Amino acid sequence: MREIEIKARVRDITTLRKRLQKAGVVLSKQSTQRDVVYAMPDWETRASDDRIWLRVRDDSQTGLTFTLKKPLTNKHDNIEHEVIISDAQEMEAALQLMGFVHFVTVVKTRQKGTLGDIEICVDHLEGVGSFIEVETLLSDPKASYKTESVKLWKVLEQLGVTPEDQELRGYDVIVRQRAGQHVPVTF
């Protein structure tokens, strides 16, 4: 599948929730997600489109999943493969045996909803703040990033989110930088 998403900081969570409700978005019960992210050991020297990111997610509502993401045009446009797993420690041991290294661990709370075929996530990273993600999953790997991102921006604008609120970094990079760990500027 191809995942295209836009992430933005939320300035006023109460107002956003009211706008979501007005738009007919019903948010799920809040879950806590612990994402352990892995990278290739030479991730810093690779071009951004030549990096593979692996994630083991433990979600308090849905359980354990393993995800592979390979960026296409940017960090929010990926080929994505995801499977349910039963043992996080065994999966993480296998990833390390394959040569992948721990990049960062991200803990957040999340609520999900949909608006048409667009998934909406309202996230909170403790000590960092609240965010909204809108994303679409496409079966066509050649779909136009520009066309899809225009659709996603229409949803965000309907919710009062502006381009100035956009966050180009992934949560993994935000948390890693907050912890004082190096991430190249070209990331």
TIRO-2110 file (N, C-alpha, C; in Angstrom, 1 decimal):
// TIRO-2110
0.8, -1.2, 0.0, N, 1, A
0.0, 0.0, 0.0, CA, 1, A
0.9, 1.2, 0.0, C, 1, A
0.3, 2.3, -0.4, N, 2, A
1.0, 3.6, -0.4, CA, 2, A
0.2, 4.5, 0.6, C, 2, A
1.0, 5.0, 1.5, N, 3, A
0.4, 5.9, 2.6, CA, 3, A
0.9, 7.3, 2.3, C, 3, A
-0.1, 8.2, 2.2, N, 4, A
0.3, 9.7, 2.0, CA, 4, A
-0.4, 10.4, 3.2, C, 4, A
0.4, 11.1, 3.9, N, 5, A
-0.2, 11.8, 5.1, CA, 5, A
0.3, 13.2, 5.2, C, 5, A
-0.4, 14.0, 6.0, N, 6, A
0.0, 15.4, 6.3, CA, 6, A
-0.2, 15.4, 7.8, C, 6, A
0.8, 16.0, 8.5, N, 7, A
0.8, 16.1, 10.0, CA, 7, A
0.9, 17.6, 10.3, C, 7, A
0.1, 18.0, 11.3, N, 8, A
0.2, 19.4, 11.7, CA, 8, A
0.1, 19.5, 13.2, C, 8, A
0.7, 20.6, 13.7, N, 9, A
0.6, 20.9, 15.2, CA, 9, A
-0.8, 21.4, 15.4, C, 9, A
-1.4, 21.1, 16.6, N, 10, A
-2.7, 21.6, 17.0, CA, 10, A
-2.5, 22.7, 18.0, C, 10, A
-3.0, 23.9, 17.7, N, 11, A
-2.8, 25.0, 18.6, CA, 11, A
-3.9, 25.0, 19.8, C, 11, A
-5.1, 24.6, 19.4, N, 12, A
-6.2, 24.6, 20.4, CA, 12, A
-7.0, 23.3, 20.2, C, 12, A
-6.7, 22.3, 21.0, N, 13, A
-7.3, 21.0, 20.9, CA, 13, A
-8.8, 21.0, 21.1, C, 13, A
-9.3, 21.8, 22.0, N, 14, A
-10.8, 21.9, 22.2, CA, 14, A
-11.5, 22.4, 21.0, C, 14, A
-11.0, 23.4, 20.3, N, 15, A
-11.6, 23.9, 19.1, CA, 15, A
-11.5, 22.8, 18.0, C, 15, A
-10.4, 22.2, 17.9, N, 16, A
-10.2, 21.1, 16.9, CA, 16, A
-11.3, 20.0, 17.1, C, 16, A
-11.4, 19.6, 18.3, N, 17, A
-12.4, 18.5, 18.6, CA, 17, A
-13.8, 19.0, 18.2, C, 17, A
-14.2, 20.2, 18.5, N, 18, A
-15.5, 20.7, 18.1, CA, 18, A
-15.7, 20.7, 16.6, C, 18, A
-14.6, 21.1, 15.9, N, 19, A
-14.7, 21.1, 14.4, CA, 19, A
-14.8, 19.7, 13.8, C, 19, A
-14.1, 18.8, 14.5, N, 20, A
-14.2, 17.4, 14.0, CA, 20, A
-15.6, 16.9, 14.2, C, 20, A
-16.2, 17.2, 15.4, N, 21, A
-17.6, 16.8, 15.7, CA, 21, A
-18.5, 17.4, 14.7, C, 21, A
-18.4, 18.7, 14.4, N, 22, A
-19.2, 19.4, 13.4, CA, 22, A
-19.1, 18.8, 12.0, C, 22, A
-17.9, 18.3, 11.7, N, 23, A
-17.7, 17.7, 10.4, CA, 23, A
-18.2, 16.2, 10.3, C, 23, A
-18.7, 15.7, 11.4, N, 24, A
-19.2, 14.3, 11.5, CA, 24, A
-18.2, 13.3, 11.8, C, 24, A
-17.0, 13.7, 12.3, N, 25, A
-16.0, 12.7, 12.6, CA, 25, A
-16.2, 12.2, 14.0, C, 25, A
-16.3, 10.9, 14.2, N, 26, A
-16.4, 10.3, 15.5, CA, 26, A
-15.1, 9.7, 15.8, C, 26, A
-14.5, 10.2, 16.9, N, 27, A
-13.2, 9.7, 17.3, CA, 27, A
-13.3, 8.5, 18.2, C, 27, A
-12.4, 7.6, 18.0, N, 28, A
-12.3, 6.3, 18.8, CA, 28, A
-11.9, 6.6, 20.2, C, 28, A
-12.1, 5.6, 21.0, N, 29, A
-11.6, 5.7, 22.4, CA, 29, A
-10.0, 5.9, 22.3, C, 29, A
-9.5, 6.7, 23.2, N, 30, A
-8.1, 7.0, 23.3, CA, 30, A
-7.3, 5.7, 23.5, C, 30, A
-6.2, 5.5, 22.7, N, 31, A
-5.3, 4.4, 22.9, CA, 31, A
-3.9, 5.0, 23.2, C, 31, A
-3.1, 4.2, 23.8, N, 32, A
-1.7, 4.5, 24.0, CA, 32, A
-0.9, 3.6, 23.1, C, 32, A
0.0, 4.3, 22.4, N, 33, A
0.9, 3.5, 21.4, CA, 33, A
2.3, 3.7, 21.8, C, 33, A
3.0, 2.6, 21.8, N, 34, A
4.5, 2.6, 22.1, CA, 34, A
5.1, 2.1, 20.8, C, 34, A
5.8, 3.0, 20.1, N, 35, A
6.4, 2.6, 18.8, CA, 35, A
7.9, 2.5, 19.0, C, 35, A
8.5, 1.4, 18.7, N, 36, A
9.9, 1.2, 18.7, CA, 36, A
10.3, 1.2, 17.2, C, 36, A
11.1, 2.2, 16.9, N, 37, A
11.5, 2.4, 15.5, CA, 37, A
12.9, 1.9, 15.2, C, 37, A
13.1, 1.2, 14.1, N, 38, A
14.4, 0.7, 13.7, CA, 38, A
14.8, 1.3, 12.4, C, 38, A
16.2, 1.4, 12.2, N, 39, A
16.7, 1.9, 10.9, CA, 39, A
17.9, 1.1, 10.5, C, 39, A
18.3, 1.2, 9.3, N, 40, A
19.6, 0.6, 8.9, CA, 40, A
20.7, 1.3, 9.6, C, 40, A
21.8, 0.6, 9.9, N, 41, A
22.9, 1.2, 10.7, CA, 41, A
23.5, 2.4, 10.0, C, 41, A
23.5, 2.4, 8.6, N, 42, A
24.0, 3.5, 7.9, CA, 42, A
23.0, 4.5, 7.4, C, 42, A
21.9, 4.7, 8.2, N, 43, A
20.8, 5.5, 7.7, CA, 43, A
21.2, 7.0, 7.5, C, 43, A
22.2, 7.5, 8.2, N, 44, A
22.6, 8.9, 8.1, CA, 44, A
23.2, 9.1, 6.8, C, 44, A
23.9, 8.1, 6.2, N, 45, A
24.6, 8.4, 4.9, CA, 45, A
23.8, 8.0, 3.7, C, 45, A
22.6, 7.5, 3.9, N, 46, A
21.8, 7.1, 2.8, CA, 46, A
20.9, 8.3, 2.3, C, 46, A
20.6, 8.3, 1.1, N, 47, A
19.6, 9.3, 0.6, CA, 47, A
18.3, 9.0, 1.3, C, 47, A
17.5, 10.1, 1.5, N, 48, A
16.2, 9.9, 2.3, CA, 48, A
15.3, 8.9, 1.6, C, 48, A
15.3, 8.7, 0.2, N, 49, A
14.5, 7.8, -0.4, CA, 49, A
15.1, 6.4, -0.5, C, 49, A
16.3, 6.2, 0.1, N, 50, A
16.9, 4.9, 0.2, CA, 50, A
17.0, 4.4, 1.6, C, 50, A
16.1, 4.9, 2.4, N, 51, A
16.0, 4.4, 3.8, CA, 51, A
14.8, 3.6, 4.0, C, 51, A
14.9, 2.6, 4.8, N, 52, A
13.8, 1.7, 5.2, CA, 52, A
13.6, 1.9, 6.7, C, 52, A
12.4, 2.1, 7.1, N, 53, A
12.1, 2.3, 8.6, CA, 53, A
11.2, 1.2, 9.0, C, 53, A
11.5, 0.6, 10.1, N, 54, A
10.7, -0.5, 10.6, CA, 54, A
10.2, -0.1, 12.0, C, 54, A
9.0, -0.6, 12.3, N, 55, A
8.4, -0.1, 13.5, CA, 55, A
7.7, -1.3, 14.2, C, 55, A
7.8, -1.5, 15.5, N, 56, A
7.1, -2.4, 16.2, CA, 56, A
6.2, -1.6, 17.1, C, 56, A
4.9, -1.7, 16.9, N, 57, A
3.9, -0.9, 17.7, CA, 57, A
3.1, -1.7, 18.6, C, 57, A
3.1, -1.3, 19.9, N, 58, A
2.2, -1.9, 20.9, CA, 58, A
1.1, -0.9, 21.2, C, 58, A
-0.1, -1.2, 20.7, N, 59, A
-1.3, -0.3, 20.9, CA, 59, A
-2.2, -0.9, 21.9, C, 59, A
-2.5, -0.1, 22.9, N, 60, A
-3.4, -0.6, 24.0, CA, 60, A
-4.7, -1.0, 23.6, C, 60, A
-5.2, -0.6, 22.4, N, 61, A
-6.5, -1.0, 21.9, CA, 61, A
-6.4, -2.2, 20.9, C, 61, A
-5.4, -2.2, 20.0, N, 62, A
-5.4, -3.1, 18.9, CA, 62, A
-4.3, -4.1, 19.0, C, 62, A
-3.4, -4.0, 19.9, N, 63, A
-2.3, -5.0, 20.0, CA, 63, A
-1.1, -4.7, 19.3, C, 63, A
-0.3, -5.7, 18.9, N, 64, A
1.0, -5.5, 18.3, CA, 64, A
1.0, -5.6, 16.8, C, 64, A
1.7, -4.6, 16.1, N, 65, A
1.9, -4.7, 14.7, CA, 65, A
3.3, -4.4, 14.3, C, 65, A
3.7, -4.9, 13.2, N, 66, A
5.0, -4.6, 12.6, CA, 66, A
4.8, -3.9, 11.3, C, 66, A
5.5, -2.8, 11.1, N, 67, A
5.3, -1.9, 9.9, CA, 67, A
6.6, -1.7, 9.3, C, 67, A
6.7, -1.7, 7.9, N, 68, A
7.8, -1.3, 7.1, CA, 68, A
7.4, -0.1, 6.3, C, 68, A
8.2, 0.9, 6.4, N, 69, A
7.9, 2.1, 5.6, CA, 69, A
9.1, 2.5, 4.7, C, 69, A
8.9, 2.7, 3.4, N, 70, A
10.0, 3.2, 2.5, CA, 70, A
9.5, 4.5, 1.9, C, 70, A
10.2, 5.6, 2.2, N, 71, A
9.8, 6.9, 1.7, CA, 71, A
9.9, 7.0, 0.2, C, 71, A
8.9, 7.7, -0.4, N, 72, A
8.9, 7.9, -1.8, CA, 72, A
9.4, 9.4, -2.1, C, 72, A
8.4, 10.4, -2.0, N, 73, A
8.8, 11.8, -2.3, CA, 73, A
9.2, 12.5, -1.0, C, 73, A
8.8, 12.0, 0.2, N, 74, A
9.2, 12.6, 1.4, CA, 74, A
8.9, 11.7, 2.6, C, 74, A
9.1, 12.1, 3.8, N, 75, A
8.9, 11.2, 5.0, CA, 75, A
7.4, 10.9, 5.2, C, 75, A
6.5, 11.7, 4.6, N, 76, A
5.1, 11.5, 4.7, CA, 76, A
4.4, 10.9, 3.5, C, 76, A
5.2, 10.3, 2.6, N, 77, A
4.7, 9.6, 1.4, CA, 77, A
5.5, 8.3, 1.3, C, 77, A
4.9, 7.2, 1.7, N, 78, A
5.6, 5.9, 1.9, CA, 78, A
4.9, 4.8, 1.2, C, 78, A
5.7, 3.8, 0.8, N, 79, A
5.2, 2.5, 0.6, CA, 79, A
5.2, 1.9, 2.0, C, 79, A
4.0, 1.3, 2.3, N, 80, A
3.9, 0.8, 3.7, CA, 80, A
3.3, -0.7, 3.7, C, 80, A
3.9, -1.5, 4.5, N, 81, A
3.5, -2.9, 4.7, CA, 81, A
3.3, -3.1, 6.2, C, 81, A
2.2, -3.6, 6.6, N, 82, A
1.9, -3.8, 8.0, CA, 82, A
1.3, -5.2, 8.2, C, 82, A
1.8, -5.8, 9.3, N, 83, A
1.2, -7.1, 9.7, CA, 83, A
1.1, -7.2, 11.2, C, 83, A
0.1, -8.0, 11.6, N, 84, A
-0.1, -8.2, 13.0, CA, 84, A
1.0, -9.2, 13.5, C, 84, A
1.5, -9.0, 14.7, N, 85, A
2.5, -9.9, 15.3, CA, 85, A
2.0, -10.3, 16.7, C, 85, A
2.6, -11.3, 17.2, N, 86, A
2.2, -11.8, 18.5, CA, 86, A
3.2, -11.6, 19.6, C, 86, A
4.5, -11.3, 19.2, N, 87, A
5.5, -11.1, 20.3, CA, 87, A
6.5, -10.0, 19.9, C, 87, A
6.4, -8.9, 20.5, N, 88, A
7.3, -7.7, 20.2, CA, 88, A
8.7, -8.0, 20.4, C, 88, A
9.1, -8.7, 21.5, N, 89, A
10.5, -9.0, 21.8, CA, 89, A
11.1, -9.9, 20.8, C, 89, A
10.4, -10.9, 20.3, N, 90, A
10.9, -11.8, 19.3, CA, 90, A
11.1, -11.0, 17.9, C, 90, A
10.1, -10.1, 17.6, N, 91, A
10.2, -9.4, 16.4, CA, 91, A
11.4, -8.4, 16.5, C, 91, A
11.6, -7.8, 17.6, N, 92, A
12.7, -6.9, 17.8, CA, 92, A
14.1, -7.6, 17.7, C, 92, A
14.1, -8.8, 18.3, N, 93, A
15.3, -9.6, 18.2, CA, 93, A
15.6, -10.0, 16.8, C, 93, A
14.6, -10.3, 16.0, N, 94, A
14.8, -10.7, 14.6, CA, 94, A
15.3, -9.5, 13.8, C, 94, A
14.8, -8.3, 14.1, N, 95, A
15.2, -7.1, 13.4, CA, 95, A
16.7, -6.8, 13.7, C, 95, A
17.1, -7.0, 14.9, N, 96, A
18.5, -6.7, 15.3, CA, 96, A
19.4, -7.8, 14.6, C, 96, A
18.9, -9.0, 14.5, N, 97, A
19.7, -10.1, 13.9, CA, 97, A
19.8, -9.8, 12.4, C, 97, A
18.9, -9.1, 11.8, N, 98, A
18.9, -8.7, 10.4, CA, 98, A
19.8, -7.5, 10.2, C, 98, A
20.3, -6.9, 11.3, N, 99, A
21.2, -5.8, 11.2, CA, 99, A
20.6, -4.4, 11.4, C, 99, A
19.3, -4.3, 11.7, N, 100, A
18.7, -3.0, 12.0, CA, 100, A
19.0, -2.6, 13.4, C, 100, A
19.1, -1.3, 13.6, N, 101, A
19.4, -0.7, 14.9, CA, 101, A
18.3, 0.1, 15.4, C, 101, A
18.2, 0.2, 16.7, N, 102, A
17.2, 1.0, 17.4, CA, 102, A
17.4, 2.5, 17.0, C, 102, A
16.4, 3.2, 16.5, N, 103, A
16.4, 4.6, 16.2, CA, 103, A
15.9, 5.4, 17.3, C, 103, A
14.6, 5.1, 17.8, N, 104, A
14.0, 5.9, 18.8, CA, 104, A
12.7, 5.1, 19.3, C, 104, A
12.3, 5.4, 20.5, N, 105, A
11.0, 4.9, 20.9, CA, 105, A
10.1, 6.1, 21.2, C, 105, A
8.9, 6.0, 20.6, N, 106, A
7.9, 7.1, 20.7, CA, 106, A
6.7, 6.6, 21.4, C, 106, A
6.3, 7.3, 22.4, N, 107, A
5.0, 7.0, 23.2, CA, 107, A
4.1, 8.1, 23.0, C, 107, A
2.8, 7.8, 22.6, N, 108, A
1.8, 8.8, 22.3, CA, 108, A
0.5, 8.2, 22.7, C, 108, A
-0.5, 9.2, 22.8, N, 109, A
-1.9, 8.8, 22.9, CA, 109, A
-2.5, 9.1, 21.6, C, 109, A
-3.5, 8.4, 21.1, N, 110, A
-4.1, 8.6, 19.8, CA, 110, A
-5.6, 8.3, 19.8, C, 110, A
-6.3, 9.1, 19.1, N, 111, A
-7.7, 8.8, 18.8, CA, 111, A
-7.8, 8.9, 17.2, C, 111, A
-8.6, 7.9, 16.7, N, 112, A
-8.8, 7.9, 15.2, CA, 112, A
-10.2, 8.1, 14.8, C, 112, A
-10.4, 8.6, 13.6, N, 113, A
-11.7, 8.8, 13.0, CA, 113, A
-11.5, 8.8, 11.5, C, 113, A
-12.7, 8.9, 10.8, N, 114, A
-12.6, 9.0, 9.4, CA, 114, A
-13.5, 10.1, 8.9, C, 114, A
-13.1, 10.6, 7.7, N, 115, A
-14.0, 11.5, 7.0, CA, 115, A
-13.9, 11.1, 5.6, C, 115, A
-15.0, 10.4, 5.2, N, 116, A
-15.0, 9.7, 3.8, CA, 116, A
-13.9, 8.6, 3.9, C, 116, A
-13.0, 8.7, 2.9, N, 117, A
-12.0, 7.6, 2.9, CA, 117, A
-10.6, 8.1, 3.5, C, 117, A
-10.7, 9.2, 4.2, N, 118, A
-9.5, 9.8, 4.8, CA, 118, A
-9.5, 9.5, 6.3, C, 118, A
-8.4, 8.9, 6.8, N, 119, A
-8.2, 8.6, 8.2, CA, 119, A
-7.7, 9.8, 8.9, C, 119, A
-8.2, 10.1, 10.1, N, 120, A
-7.8, 11.3, 10.9, CA, 120, A
-7.3, 10.7, 12.2, C, 120, A
-6.2, 11.2, 12.6, N, 121, A
-5.6, 10.8, 13.9, CA, 121, A
-5.3, 12.1, 14.7, C, 121, A
-5.8, 12.1, 16.0, N, 122, A
-5.5, 13.2, 16.9, CA, 122, A
-4.5, 12.6, 17.9, C, 122, A
-3.3, 13.1, 17.9, N, 123, A
-2.2, 12.5, 18.7, CA, 123, A
-1.7, 13.5, 19.8, C, 123, A
-1.2, 12.9, 20.9, N, 124, A
-0.6, 13.8, 21.9, CA, 124, A
0.7, 13.1, 22.3, C, 124, A
1.8, 13.8, 22.1, N, 125, A
3.1, 13.3, 22.6, CA, 125, A
3.5, 14.1, 23.8, C, 125, A
3.6, 13.4, 24.9, N, 126, A
3.8, 14.1, 26.2, CA, 126, A
5.1, 14.9, 26.1, C, 126, A
5.0, 16.1, 26.6, N, 127, A
6.2, 17.0, 26.6, CA, 127, A
6.4, 17.7, 25.3, C, 127, A
5.6, 17.3, 24.3, N, 128, A
5.8, 17.9, 22.9, CA, 128, A
4.6, 18.6, 22.5, C, 128, A
3.4, 18.0, 22.6, N, 129, A
2.2, 18.7, 22.2, CA, 129, A
1.3, 17.8, 21.5, C, 129, A
0.2, 18.4, 20.9, N, 130, A
-0.8, 17.7, 20.2, CA, 130, A
-0.7, 18.0, 18.7, C, 130, A
-1.1, 16.9, 17.9, N, 131, A
-1.0, 16.9, 16.5, CA, 131, A
-2.2, 16.3, 15.9, C, 131, A
-2.4, 16.7, 14.6, N, 132, A
-3.4, 16.0, 13.8, CA, 132, A
-2.7, 15.4, 12.6, C, 132, A
-3.1, 14.2, 12.2, N, 133, A
-2.6, 13.6, 11.0, CA, 133, A
-3.8, 13.2, 10.1, C, 133, A
-3.8, 13.5, 8.9, N, 134, A
-4.8, 13.1, 7.9, CA, 134, A
-4.0, 12.2, 6.9, C, 134, A
-4.6, 11.1, 6.6, N, 135, A
-3.9, 10.2, 5.7, CA, 135, A
-4.8, 9.4, 4.8, C, 135, A
-4.3, 9.0, 3.7, N, 136, A
-5.0, 8.2, 2.8, CA, 136, A
-4.1, 7.0, 2.4, C, 136, A
-4.7, 5.8, 2.3, N, 137, A
-4.0, 4.6, 1.8, CA, 137, A
-4.4, 4.3, 0.4, C, 137, A
-3.5, 4.1, -0.5, N, 138, A
-3.8, 3.9, -1.9, CA, 138, A
-3.2, 2.6, -2.3, C, 138, A
-3.9, 1.8, -3.2, N, 139, A
-3.3, 0.6, -3.7, CA, 139, A
-2.4, 0.9, -4.9, C, 139, A
-2.5, 2.1, -5.5, N, 140, A
-1.7, 2.5, -6.7, CA, 140, A
-0.4, 3.1, -6.3, C, 140, A
0.7, 2.4, -6.4, N, 141, A
2.0, 3.0, -6.0, CA, 141, A
2.4, 4.2, -6.8, C, 141, A
1.7, 4.4, -8.0, N, 142, A
2.1, 5.5, -8.8, CA, 142, A
1.2, 6.7, -8.7, C, 142, A
0.3, 6.7, -7.7, N, 143, A
-0.7, 7.8, -7.5, CA, 143, A
0.1, 9.1, -7.3, C, 143, A
-0.5, 10.2, -7.7, N, 144, A
0.1, 11.5, -7.6, CA, 144, A
0.1, 12.0, -6.2, C, 144, A
1.3, 12.2, -5.6, N, 145, A
1.5, 12.8, -4.3, CA, 145, A
0.8, 14.1, -4.2, C, 145, A
1.0, 14.9, -5.2, N, 146, A
0.5, 16.3, -5.2, CA, 146, A
-1.1, 16.3, -5.2, C, 146, A
-1.6, 15.4, -6.1, N, 147, A
-3.1, 15.3, -6.1, CA, 147, A
-3.7, 14.9, -4.8, C, 147, A
-3.1, 13.9, -4.2, N, 148, A
-3.6, 13.4, -2.9, CA, 148, A
-3.4, 14.4, -1.8, C, 148, A
-2.2, 15.1, -1.8, N, 149, A
-2.0, 16.0, -0.7, CA, 149, A
-2.9, 17.2, -0.8, C, 149, A
-3.4, 17.6, -2.0, N, 150, A
-4.4, 18.7, -2.1, CA, 150, A
-5.7, 18.2, -1.5, C, 150, A
-6.1, 17.0, -1.7, N, 151, A
-7.3, 16.5, -1.0, CA, 151, A
-7.2, 16.5, 0.5, C, 151, A
-6.0, 16.1, 1.0, N, 152, A
-5.8, 16.1, 2.4, CA, 152, A
-5.8, 17.5, 3.0, C, 152, A
-5.2, 18.4, 2.3, N, 153, A
-5.2, 19.8, 2.7, CA, 153, A
-6.7, 20.4, 2.8, C, 153, A
-7.5, 20.0, 1.9, N, 154, A
-8.9, 20.5, 1.9, CA, 154, A
-9.6, 20.0, 3.2, C, 154, A
-9.3, 18.8, 3.7, N, 155, A
-9.8, 18.3, 4.9, CA, 155, A
-9.3, 19.2, 6.1, C, 155, A
-8.0, 19.4, 6.1, N, 156, A
-7.3, 20.1, 7.2, CA, 156, A
-7.9, 21.6, 7.2, C, 156, A
-8.0, 22.2, 6.1, N, 157, A
-8.5, 23.6, 6.0, CA, 157, A
-9.9, 23.6, 6.6, C, 157, A
-10.7, 22.6, 6.3, N, 158, A
-12.1, 22.5, 6.8, CA, 158, A
-12.1, 22.5, 8.3, C, 158, A
-11.0, 21.9, 8.9, N, 159, A
-10.9, 21.8, 10.3, CA, 159, A
-10.1, 23.0, 11.0, C, 159, A
-9.8, 24.0, 10.1, N, 160, A
-9.1, 25.2, 10.6, CA, 160, A
-7.6, 25.1, 10.8, C, 160, A
-7.1, 24.0, 10.2, N, 161, A
-5.6, 23.9, 10.2, CA, 161, A
-5.0, 24.6, 9.0, C, 161, A
-3.9, 25.3, 9.2, N, 162, A
-3.3, 26.1, 8.1, CA, 162, A
-2.0, 25.5, 7.8, C, 162, A
-1.5, 25.9, 6.6, N, 163, A
-0.1, 25.4, 6.2, CA, 163, A
1.0, 25.8, 7.2, C, 163, A
0.8, 26.9, 7.9, N, 164, A
1.8, 27.3, 8.9, CA, 164, A
1.9, 26.3, 10.0, C, 164, A
0.8, 25.5, 10.2, N, 165, A
0.8, 24.5, 11.3, CA, 165, A
1.5, 23.2, 10.9, C, 165, A
1.8, 23.0, 9.6, N, 166, A
2.3, 21.7, 9.2, CA, 166, A
3.6, 21.4, 9.8, C, 166, A
3.7, 20.1, 10.2, N, 167, A
4.9, 19.5, 10.8, CA, 167, A
5.5, 18.6, 9.8, C, 167, A
6.7, 18.9, 9.2, N, 168, A
7.3, 18.1, 8.2, CA, 168, A
8.1, 16.9, 8.8, C, 168, A
8.4, 17.0, 10.1, N, 169, A
9.2, 15.9, 10.7, CA, 169, A
8.2, 14.8, 11.2, C, 169, A
8.7, 13.6, 11.2, N, 170, A
7.9, 12.5, 11.8, CA, 170, A
8.1, 12.5, 13.3, C, 170, A
7.2, 11.8, 14.0, N, 171, A
7.3, 11.8, 15.5, CA, 171, A
8.6, 11.2, 15.9, C, 171, A
9.1, 10.2, 15.1, N, 172, A
10.4, 9.7, 15.5, CA, 172, A
11.5, 10.7, 15.5, C, 172, A
11.5, 11.6, 14.5, N, 173, A
12.6, 12.6, 14.5, CA, 173, A
12.3, 13.7, 15.6, C, 173, A
11.1, 14.1, 15.8, N, 174, A
10.8, 15.0, 16.8, CA, 174, A
11.3, 14.5, 18.2, C, 174, A
10.9, 13.3, 18.5, N, 175, A
11.3, 12.8, 19.8, CA, 175, A
12.8, 12.6, 19.9, C, 175, A
13.4, 12.1, 18.8, N, 176, A
14.9, 12.0, 18.9, CA, 176, A
15.6, 13.3, 19.0, C, 176, A
15.2, 14.3, 18.3, N, 177, A
15.8, 15.6, 18.5, CA, 177, A
15.5, 16.2, 19.8, C, 177, A
14.3, 16.0, 20.4, N, 178, A
14.0, 16.5, 21.7, CA, 178, A
15.0, 15.9, 22.8, C, 178, A
15.4, 14.6, 22.5, N, 179, A
16.2, 13.9, 23.5, CA, 179, A
17.7, 14.3, 23.2, C, 179, A
18.0, 15.2, 22.3, N, 180, A
19.3, 15.7, 22.0, CA, 180, A
20.1, 14.8, 21.1, C, 180, A
19.4, 13.9, 20.4, N, 181, A
20.1, 12.9, 19.5, CA, 181, A
20.2, 13.5, 18.1, C, 181, A
21.2, 13.2, 17.5, N, 182, A
21.5, 13.8, 16.2, CA, 182, A
20.6, 13.3, 15.1, C, 182, A
20.0, 14.2, 14.3, N, 183, A
19.3, 13.9, 13.0, CA, 183, A
19.8, 14.9, 12.0, C, 183, A
20.3, 14.5, 10.9, N, 184, A
20.8, 15.4, 9.9, CA, 184, A
19.8, 16.4, 9.4, C, 184, A
20.2, 17.6, 9.1, N, 185, A
19.3, 18.7, 8.6, CA, 185, A
18.6, 18.3, 7.4, C, 185, A
19.2, 17.5, 6.5, N, 186, A
18.6, 17.1, 5.3, CA, 186, A
17.5, 16.0, 5.5, C, 186, A
17.3, 15.6, 6.7, N, 187, A
16.4, 14.5, 7.0, CA, 187, A
15.0, 14.9, 6.6, C, 187, A
END
